Amino acid sequence: MESLQLTYITSYKLSANISTKVCSFRPSRRLSFLHSGHRLRKSFRNGRLTVVRSDLTGNGGEFDGLADGSNSNPDAVEGEEGEEMEKQDVMLGKDRDDSGSVITLHLIPPSGEVAIDSHQDEVVAEPKHEDEGVEEEKIQTKVTYNIVFVTAEAAPYSKTGGLGDVCGSLPVVLAGRGHRVMVVSPRYLNGTSADKNFASAIDLDRRITVHCFGGEQEVAFFHEYKKGVDWVFVDHPSYHRPGNPYGDIHGAFGDNQFRFTLLCHAACEAPLVLPLGGYTYGGKCIFIANDWHAGLVPVLLASKYRPYGTYKDARSILVIHNLGHQGVEPASTYMNLGLPLEWYGAMEWVFPTWARTHALDPGEAVNVLKGAIVTADRILTVSKGYAWEITTVEGGYGLNELLSSRRIVLNGIVNGIDVSEWDPSSDEHIGFHYSADDLSGKAQCKLALQKELGLPIKPECPMIGFIGRLDYQKGIDLIRSGIPELFEDDVQFVMLGSGDPQYEDWMRAAETIYRDKFRGWVGFNIPISHRITAGCDILLMPSRYEPCGLNQLYAMRYGTVPVVHATGGLRDTVENFSPYAGDGSGEGTGWTFSPLTKESMLEALRTAIMTYRDHKSTWEALMRRGMLRDFTWETAAIQYEQVFEWTCNNPPYIP
Ligand SMILES: Nc1ncnc2c1ncn2[C@@H]1O[C@H](COP(=O)(O)OP(=O)(O)O[C@H]2O[C@H](CO)[C@@H](O)[C@H](O)[C@H]2O)[C@@H](O)[C@H]1O
């Protein structure tokens, strides 16, 4: 076996992105590599390498190179042939401005079947092509990374919403694809049965001292290796108190800036000091900082580590799950964060005049998410639509100009879902199982839900559900205003959620007013959320903004048709029903309404209800199309890997 170092340009117009891979093969073989969703077919003869890059439809470009790693005609790659490659590219899309100039590149989900390589550097024989007279081999290479997720929550250990779902499932899928993955989150103990979630995590007996908030804090690390992932829990007394990760019945904790500062400092030390499975992750890793709670990680890398040579090969990716929360505190708290004084500018945030409390208020603050946007090597958000929305005045929450300035490194990747936890054919939380081939179990789930909730048992009565945090973001006010008109019709509605006390109170009151039609379950209950998802016919999501949204994905998987506001990830994932498309058989997986008004929401709901009642076969086709959609994390993971590659091919970002 010879060893060959092969250098090729991975993406047209990103000429800095030269990636080098080392592989072994025998000469005179035709080889194919799976690389970033493309098949790179290489023929090696007489020391000459021909690379044919094809997309999954079999189209592609071709260029020649020499086996010593040089390219015989680099212009051919970036020139005519590169143009050809660009046309066929399934992973890169382009946004152009009015003049036609490319202003940013973005990921396009690969269509069709993607061959997924789960083995590193494995050589697999390809079927022999008789007519070519050469022995065939298929080599699938994949660059693997050390990945460190930093997050305030990760299911099943801790979860208040979608962040927990994502940080509980994406790491497992990435680990399954060969990466070494660590998830760092706090070890919350709140004195309830939830504490047992951490029971299997053992104390690593490794303490570090964090200098912040004018003193020294000792933190410990607990660890559990499960599903191929190193789950690391940062332990400190401030994580041990009643309530959820962010607050209790009195509201948000007053020391959250302190608690998450500790998390970030500890997360930056973890790869250096924890010998997990016998050896540390080391300084060459990719940090994935999720939301503002982990936002200090990229700032610390840039300000505290890299200037001294540590983590010079590491990269940071900020993932924005919700721009509405930024970790803003008074400017005087900067001193507490354990950052060098000269980095204040990265965290500085000045409120616009209209947002200040009084005439003498200078509006000065520190904004952790802003610091992360300024310093991260790349920025991701959880859908392509939201990636654009956050660069607009309407969706940018004051950070739109900053985000626009970093648009070249900003991408959107739609979340996947844990399809084993959310599987109507095996879900442990529902009484009857079903699938797209046999929907009968779903009707039984509906009856069981009506019974459990004490609603009249009516198999034909359309049942609408809502699950989520009772927050301004989720458009609960719209539901509240639309309910009286909606209940002029014979429908049932069940809501599950907790959050804003005014909405909790309204849900309780609505139950007494509409005894036969409405149930409002105040609280956080995962089994009930599964039973609502399975038992309802329609899931309503009138979110004001929605970075991705997971409940509509769960709903579609369970044959529950989503009716959603056309925003962010909801617009990206729910295909609006069109009865005339598909040669009259209809297309789409739900209804998307816009604008965000009570009238347009009710109109969409009425259309859905009418379809449910009067067009049974159309309704079943809608259900099945949703159930058969691919929402697996594998699709998203491939796109994450592309972003890892981009970020590692470029030097660390220097703000
Ligand atoms: N009372 C309750 N009982 C049981 N389960 C409950 C519940 N309330 C919510 N959940 C669960 O929490 C999750 C909520 O996920 P979402 O993505 O819909 O919203 P969230 O706004 O929290 O997440 C943010 O991050 C995610 C992840 O990136 C983005 O999808 C989203 O748009 C963004 O706002 C779902 O699994 C849901 O079932």
PDBQT file of the ligand as one rigid body, heavy atoms in Angstrom, charges set to zero:
ROOT
HETATM    1  N1  LIG A 701     -44.747  21.816  29.054  1.00  0.00    +0.000 N 
HETATM    2  C1  LIG A 701     -44.011  20.968  28.378  1.00  0.00    +0.000 A 
HETATM    3  N2  LIG A 701     -44.026  19.656  28.694  1.00  0.00    +0.000 NA
HETATM    4  C2  LIG A 701     -43.271  18.777  28.003  1.00  0.00    +0.000 A 
HETATM    5  N3  LIG A 701     -42.467  19.114  26.985  1.00  0.00    +0.000 NA
HETATM    6  C3  LIG A 701     -42.418  20.396  26.651  1.00  0.00    +0.000 A 
HETATM    7  C4  LIG A 701     -43.166  21.387  27.309  1.00  0.00    +0.000 A 
HETATM    8  N4  LIG A 701     -42.903  22.583  26.756  1.00  0.00    +0.000 NA
HETATM    9  C5  LIG A 701     -42.020  22.359  25.773  1.00  0.00    +0.000 A 
HETATM   10  N5  LIG A 701     -41.736  21.037  25.713  1.00  0.00    +0.000 N 
HETATM   11  C6  LIG A 701     -40.811  20.397  24.818  1.00  0.00    +0.000 C 
HETATM   12  O1  LIG A 701     -39.689  21.248  24.657  1.00  0.00    +0.000 OA
HETATM   13  C7  LIG A 701     -39.300  21.248  23.310  1.00  0.00    +0.000 C 
HETATM   14  C8  LIG A 701     -39.567  22.611  22.734  1.00  0.00    +0.000 C 
HETATM   15  O2  LIG A 701     -38.866  22.749  21.588  1.00  0.00    +0.000 OA
HETATM   16  P1  LIG A 701     -39.047  23.937  20.551  1.00  0.00    +0.000 P 
HETATM   17  O3  LIG A 701     -38.019  23.767  19.524  1.00  0.00    +0.000 OA
HETATM   18  O4  LIG A 701     -40.430  23.912  20.031  1.00  0.00    +0.000 OA
HETATM   19  O5  LIG A 701     -38.923  25.270  21.380  1.00  0.00    +0.000 OA
HETATM   20  P2  LIG A 701     -37.883  26.163  22.230  1.00  0.00    +0.000 P 
HETATM   21  O6  LIG A 701     -38.441  27.499  22.018  1.00  0.00    +0.000 OA
HETATM   22  O7  LIG A 701     -37.770  25.679  23.605  1.00  0.00    +0.000 OA
HETATM   23  O8  LIG A 701     -36.446  25.998  21.571  1.00  0.00    +0.000 OA
HETATM   24  C9  LIG A 701     -35.512  26.906  20.954  1.00  0.00    +0.000 C 
HETATM   25  O9  LIG A 701     -34.452  26.043  20.499  1.00  0.00    +0.000 OA
HETATM   26  C10 LIG A 701     -34.927  25.030  19.644  1.00  0.00    +0.000 C 
HETATM   27  C11 LIG A 701     -33.757  24.119  19.344  1.00  0.00    +0.000 C 
HETATM   28  O10 LIG A 701     -32.867  24.664  18.462  1.00  0.00    +0.000 OA
HETATM   29  C12 LIG A 701     -35.549  25.607  18.391  1.00  0.00    +0.000 C 
HETATM   30  O11 LIG A 701     -36.130  24.539  17.664  1.00  0.00    +0.000 OA
HETATM   31  C13 LIG A 701     -36.636  26.607  18.766  1.00  0.00    +0.000 C 
HETATM   32  O12 LIG A 701     -37.129  27.229  17.597  1.00  0.00    +0.000 OA
HETATM   33  C14 LIG A 701     -36.078  27.631  19.726  1.00  0.00    +0.000 C 
HETATM   34  O13 LIG A 701     -37.072  28.569  20.117  1.00  0.00    +0.000 OA
HETATM   35  C15 LIG A 701     -40.066  20.162  22.632  1.00  0.00    +0.000 C 
HETATM   36  O14 LIG A 701     -39.430  18.933  22.773  1.00  0.00    +0.000 OA
HETATM   37  C16 LIG A 701     -41.357  20.156  23.453  1.00  0.00    +0.000 C 
HETATM   38  O15 LIG A 701     -42.062  18.960  23.347  1.00  0.00    +0.000 OA
ENDROOT
TORSDOF 0
